[in-house]
Amino acid sequence: MPIIVKGRCGTAEIILKPAPRGVGIVAGETAKQVLELTGVKDLWSFSRGRTRDIYNMALATYRALKSLSEVKSPNKLSIPETRIK
């Protein structure tokens, strides 16, 4: 994990932060299972909201990881058109 990412689903919110090598995955049970399946080795997580809901925590973790792969390109920026006479 190179950067801090956030994911949210319903009231469950999770923040994933990079950790030093050797720390392992410091997360709740549901988030830890999702992160182990994706191959993450060292990570700190902070969660809030209704974290007992397994589905929402799993989806929030997935959305946080998915935000790593979404690259914002300059083509998506809205640039107003100007007319040159």
C-alpha positions in Angstrom: 0.0 0.0 0.0 1.7 3.1 -1.1 -0.8 5.7 0.2 -3.6 6.3 2.6 -7.0 5.3 1.2 -10.6 5.4 2.4 -13.6 3.2 1.7 -17.2 3.5 2.7 -20.3 1.4 2.5 -23.4 2.3 4.4 -22.3 3.5 7.9 -19.1 1.5 7.8 -16.0 3.4 6.9 -12.4 2.1 6.8 -9.1 3.9 6.4 -6.1 1.9 5.2 -2.6 3.2 5.9 0.8 1.7 4.9 2.8 0.1 7.8 6.5 -0.7 8.1 7.6 -4.1 6.9 7.0 -6.9 9.4 4.0 -5.4 11.2 1.5 -7.6 9.4 -2.2 -6.7 8.9 -3.6 -4.8 11.8 -7.3 -4.8 11.1 -10.6 -6.3 12.2 -11.6 -9.9 11.3 -13.6 -9.1 8.1 -11.2 -6.5 6.7 -8.2 -8.8 7.5 -9.7 -11.6 5.5 -10.3 -9.4 2.5 -6.8 -7.9 2.7 -5.2 -11.3 3.0 -7.0 -12.5 -0.1 -5.6 -9.5 -2.1 -2.0 -10.2 -1.0 -1.5 -7.2 1.3 1.4 -7.9 3.8 1.7 -4.9 6.1 -1.1 -2.5 6.8 -2.8 -0.5 9.6 -6.5 0.1 9.5 -8.9 2.4 11.3 -12.6 1.7 11.1 -15.7 3.5 12.3 -19.4 3.2 12.0 -21.3 -0.1 12.3 -18.3 -2.4 11.9 -20.2 -5.5 13.0 -21.9 -5.7 9.7 -19.8 -8.2 7.7 -21.0 -7.3 4.3 -20.6 -3.5 4.7 -17.1 -3.9 6.1 -16.0 -6.2 3.3 -17.4 -3.8 0.7 -15.8 -0.8 2.3 -12.5 -2.5 2.3 -12.9 -3.5 -1.3 -13.8 0.0 -2.3 -10.7 1.4 -0.5 -8.5 -1.0 -2.4 -10.3 -0.3 -5.6 -9.6 3.5 -5.2 -5.9 2.6 -5.5 -6.4 1.5 -9.1 -8.4 4.4 -10.3 -6.1 7.0 -11.8 -7.5 10.4 -12.4 -6.5 11.6 -15.8 -6.5 15.2 -16.9 -8.9 14.3 -19.7 -11.7 13.9 -17.2 -11.4 17.4 -15.9 -14.1 19.7 -17.1 -12.6 22.5 -19.2 -15.0 25.1 -20.5 -14.9 25.6 -24.2 -13.8 29.0 -25.4 -14.5 30.4 -28.8 -11.7 32.2 -30.7 -12.8 34.7 -33.3 
